[in-house]
Amino acid sequence: MGRVLSAGYAELYEEFLAFHARRTTAQGMQTLKARTGFLIAWLEREEKQPEDVTMQDVLAFAAAVRELSNRYGQPVSTGTVQLYLYTGRILYDYLLERERCACNPFREMPYPRKGKHLSRNVLNPVQMAQLLDTLSRFDTAADARRRGIRYRLHVIAELLYATGLRIAEAASLTEGSFDLDKRFVYVQEGKGGRSRTAFLTGYAAEVMRWYFKAGKPALEAANAQGRTGALFGACHERLTIFLCRELKTVCTGLDIPVISSHGFRHSLGTHLLKAGCDMRHIQVILGHERLGTTQQYTHVDKEDLRNSLDRFHPRKWAAAAEGGND
């Protein structure tokens, strides 16, 4: 948190985080710290005592969140606004339970509605094959340093696209998380603190086998680092920055849409559904708690609809028949 809070606000910040530390994962605490810090700093900047906040103040806070930018310099998403408002809800639930405020104004504020379209953070199967094939040719990079970077990117990309893991889940893995013979990946602390099993394709299992045998030790030696417990030797924030930076370079060079680390997960769900995979199987593969979350992949885009129209509309067959009689 960049801003130093004055005494009363700082005490509330520390109290609230201490209360949630017992029931929140390490990754969740980092997120909670950032969003709570932003909210309490906003209250102090606006000279609002927490117990005096009204619905009008909540509207003003939501407007302040919408002015934020993501790591790409773009406006934050509706989902991000929802998460900041959720932080306000649980903070004021905490205050209400301790009789330090009369109501929870954040619960009077409905969440902004998300659009029902699937994220654009997706490649089609041909584009994904292009990307992964390019990354697999890491040995053609200009020098040893670039070969190491591209090799690391190749391994991470194959793992994420095979399993649908979130980048934070992948960053928390160790060699002990894998059973390569059974092609299982054991995620000890996934989203919401839930453990689950992810699944590797045969090719991804071989990529990981060679990574453990030779790739990881070579990368660690090249970087003058000892063996680390983490799979890729970095926390998920650093790994996300690395992955998004390199993907932007490669995708731009291939003239395909630029995806982030989460794009592999979105693409996998989309590709499995279009290939005919059962929705409930996709739910388990991606580790969704609710089937409704998986159903976002059923929102096909306009290009798919147009292609279906061209393929199945009766006038196509009529035109073909007429052409065949000439």
N, C-alpha and C positions, 0 to 999 in steps of 0.2 A: 504494500500500500504506500503510494508516494507521499500522501499528506500526513503530517503529524497531528493527531487529534488532541484536543484539549482534555483536561482531566475527566469531566463527566462523560463525555462521548467515548473516550478511550476505555473507561471502566465498563461501559455497556458493551463495547466491542469485545473486550477480553472475557467478560462474564458469559456472553452469548456463545462465543466459540468454545469456551471451556465446557459449557453444558452439552454442546453437540459433539465434542471430541470423542466421547464414549460410544457414540452411536453412528459415527460417520467414518468412511474409509479415508486413507491418507490422501488419495486423489480427490475425493469429495471435499476434504477439509481445505485443500488449496483453492478449490473453486469457491467454497463458502467464504473463505477469508477475503478473497478478491471482491466478491459481490457485496458482502456485508460492509467491507471497508468503503466501497463506493457509496453505498446507501447512507452510512452514518456520516461520512465526510460531506455528502450532499446536505444532510440535515443541518450540520454545523455551518456550512457555507451559507445556507438560506436562513440561518439563525432560528431554526425550528427546534423546540424542545420535543423529544420523542412523544411525550404524552399529549401534546397539543396538535399532532398531525391530523389533518382532515382529508376528506375525499379529494378536495381541490389540490391539496398538496401531493397526493398520490398521482393525480393526473399530471402535475408539473414534473414529478420524478420520472414518470414514464416518458415524458417528452425529452427529459435530459438523457435518458438511456438511448433513445432513438438517435441522438446526436453523436453517439459513440461510433467508432470505426473498428473494423476487424483488422487482422494482421495484414490484409491486402489493401488496406486503405478504403475499403468499401463500407457502406452503412451496415450496421449490425442487422441480423435477420429478426423476423417476428418471433422466432423461437427463443432468441437471446433475450428479447424484451420480456417474454413470458418468464424466463428463468430469474431475471432481476425482480420481477413482481412477486414471484414465488418466494424469493429470499425475504422480501418485505413481509409476506404473509407469515412465514415461520418466525421471523423476529418479533412481530407483533403478537403472535400466539404466545410466545415466551413472555412478553411483557404483560399480556392479559392474564395469564395463569398466575403471575406474581402480583396482580392487582396494581400494576404500575401504569395502566392506562384503562380507559373506560370501554373501549371497543377496538376492533381491528379494522381500520379503514381500508387496508389492502384487500380484505375479503369482500368489500363492497365494489371493488374494481374488477370487472370481468376481464379475463385475459384477451388480448387482441387475437383475432382469428388467424390461423395459418392458412395459406393457400393450399388447395388440395392437389397441387401438382407435385410431381417427384422432383427432388433436387436436380439441378443441372450438372451436379458434380458426378457425372456418369459418362463413361465411354461406351460405344457400341462394341459388339464382339470383335469386329474387324479392327477397330482402333485399339482395343485392348491388346489384341494379338500383335499389332504393330509395336506398341509400347514395350510389351514383355520381350518380344524378339530382339528389339534394339538393346534393351538392358542386358539380355543374355550375352551380348557380344562385348562385354566389358573389357575383354583382353585387347580390343582394338583401340582403346583410349590412348592419348598421346604420350603419357608418361606414367610412371609407377604410382604416383599420387592419385592421378585421375582414374587409373585402373582400380585402385583400392576403393575410391568413392563409388564408382559405377558398380563394382562387385557388391558392395554393401547395399546399394540401392536395389540391385537385382534380387538379392536374397530377401530383403524386406518386402519388395513388391510381390514376389511369388508367394510368400507367406500370407500376406494380407489378402491377396486375391483368392488363394486356395481356401482360407479359413473364414474370411469375413470378419476377422478380429478388428476391434478398435485399436488405434495406435497406442493408447494408454495400456491396453491389455497386452499388446505385443511387447511393449517396453518393459513390462513387469515380469516377463517370462525368464526362466533359466533353462539350462540344458536338462535339468531334472523335470521340467514341465512336459517333456516330449516322450512318447513311446512311438518311435519311428517304425517299428515292426507292425504295430497295430494301426499306425497313422493317426494317433490321438494326440491332442494338445490339451493339457489340463490347466485351465485358467482358474487360479486360486481366488482372485479378487477382481471380478468383472464389474460392470456397471451396477451400481446399487449394492456393491459388496457381495454379490452372488457369485458362487463358484459354478463352473460349467465345463463341459468337454467340447472342444472344437475338433474339426476333422481336416486332415491333410489329403490332398490328391497324391497319387503315386509320384508324380514329377516333383511336387513340392517337398515330399518326404526325402527324395534323393538330394535335392538342393540343400535341405537342412542337414542331411547326413554328412555331406562334403563340407558344409560350413563348420560343423562341430569338429570334424577331423582335421581340416587344414585351414579353412578360410578365417575362422575367428582367431586362432593362435597367430596367424600371419598378420592380420590387421592389428592385433594388440602389440605384436613385436615391432611393427612398422611405426606405431604411434608411441613407442617406448612406454607402454602401459603394462602393468601386470594383469593377470587374468582377473576378470571381474565377474561378479555373480550375474549381472544383468545380461540378457541375451545379446544386445547390441551396444552395451557399454555406455548407455546414456539414459537419462530420465526422459519421460515422454514429451516434455516441453521441448527439450533440445532435439530429440528425435523427430518431432513434428516439424520444427523449423528446417532441419536438414532435408527431410523428405520433400516438403513442399517446395523448397528452393530448387532442388535438383529436378523434381518433376516438372516444374515450370520451364526449366531449360530444355529438357528432353522433349516435352510435349510441343513446345514452340518450334523446335527444330523439325519435328515431324509434321507440323501444321495440323495438329489435332487439338481438341479442346483441352485446356489445362485443368487437371484435376488435383485435388489435395490428397492427403493420406486417407481421408474418409471416403474418397471416390472409389477405392477398390471395394469397399463394403457395399456401397450403393450399386456399383456395377454388378457385383456378384449376385445380389438379390434380384436385380432386373434380368440378368442373363438366365438365371435358373428358372425364373417364372416363365420367360418367353420360350424356354426350351421344353416346358411342360412339367417342371418339377412341382410336386404337391406343395400347396401353400403351408401346410403344417410341417413339412420337412424343412422348408426354407426358414420357418420360425425357429426350429431347433438349431439349424446350422448357424443362423445369425445370433442366436441367443436372445431373441425377443421374449419378454415376459408375457406380452399380450399379442394375440393374433392380429388385433387391429393395427398394431405397429407394422406388421409385415404387409398388411393390405395396402400400404402406400404404393407398393410396386404394381398394383393393378391399375393405377392411373396412367394409361398409355398416352403417348404424346400424339400430336396432330399428324406427324409424319407416318406413324404406324396406322392411324385411321385412314389416311389418304391411300396408303399402300393396300390396305384391306379393301377399300372401296374399288380401287383399280383391279384388284385380283378377283373379287367376287361379284361385282355388279353385273346384272344380266346383259347390259348393253355391250359389255366387253365381248361376251360370247356371240352376241348377234353380229357385232362388227367382224369378228373372226370368221364367222360362218359365211358372211357376205363376201369377205375377201377370198375365202376358199373356193367360191363358185366362179371366180373370174378366170 
